[in-house]
Amino acid sequence: MKTMMSVDGKKIVRISDEKASQLYSEGFRYVSKSLWKEKVRDVDTEVHDNPLGTGFAHKDTKSNKMSKSQKRHLRKSNK
């Protein structure tokens, strides 16, 4: 897989190696995967407003429950 950007910088795509060589001859240039993550992938995660989320785009549902060891330590310190 390669990450490529159009000459005008408007389009960033992840494509196979074969298609990448084809697009390179058409004027696209190679860019880093981190640029694709910033501009394309991470932007898509903000679009999802579903509270359960879809795939990697779900919201954090972590609660602040104490673990068993924390509860045990609390009980020992209260004695």
C-alpha positions in Angstrom: 0.0 0.0 0.0 1.2 3.5 -0.8 -0.1 6.9 0.1 -0.3 9.5 -2.6 -1.5 13.1 -3.0 -2.6 14.9 -6.1 -0.6 17.8 -7.4 -3.0 20.4 -6.1 -3.1 18.7 -2.7 -6.8 18.2 -2.6 -6.9 14.5 -2.8 -5.0 12.0 -0.6 -5.5 8.3 -1.3 -4.2 4.9 -0.1 -3.8 2.6 -3.0 -1.9 -0.6 -4.1 1.6 -0.5 -5.3 0.6 -1.1 -8.9 -1.9 1.7 -9.0 0.5 4.0 -7.2 3.1 3.6 -10.0 0.3 4.4 -12.5 -0.8 7.5 -10.6 2.8 8.7 -10.2 3.1 8.9 -14.0 -0.1 10.9 -14.0 1.3 13.5 -11.6 0.5 12.3 -8.1 3.3 12.3 -5.6 4.1 10.0 -2.7 3.4 11.3 0.8 3.7 9.8 4.3 1.0 7.7 5.9 0.8 10.0 8.9 -0.3 12.8 6.6 -3.2 10.6 5.3 -4.1 9.8 9.0 -4.3 13.5 9.9 -6.1 14.7 6.8 -8.4 11.8 5.8 -8.8 9.0 8.4 -9.0 11.1 11.6 -11.5 13.5 10.0 -13.8 10.7 9.2 -14.0 9.7 12.9 -15.4 13.1 13.8 -18.3 12.6 11.3 -19.8 9.8 13.3 -22.2 11.1 16.0 -23.5 7.7 16.8 -22.9 7.2 20.6 -22.0 3.5 20.0 -19.8 4.4 17.1 -18.8 2.4 14.0 -15.6 0.5 13.9 -12.7 2.5 15.2 -14.8 5.7 15.3 -16.7 4.9 18.5 -16.6 7.3 21.5 -14.9 6.5 24.7 -17.3 4.9 27.2 -14.9 4.3 30.0 -16.3 4.5 33.5 -14.4 5.3 36.7 -15.1 2.0 38.5 -12.5 0.8 41.0 -10.7 -2.4 40.3 -10.7 -5.3 42.7 -7.3 -4.5 44.0 -8.2 -0.9 44.6 -11.3 -2.0 46.6 -9.2 -4.5 48.6 -6.7 -1.8 49.4 -9.4 0.6 50.5 -10.9 -2.0 52.8 -7.5 -2.8 54.4 -6.7 0.9 55.0 -10.1 1.5 56.7 -9.5 -1.2 59.4 
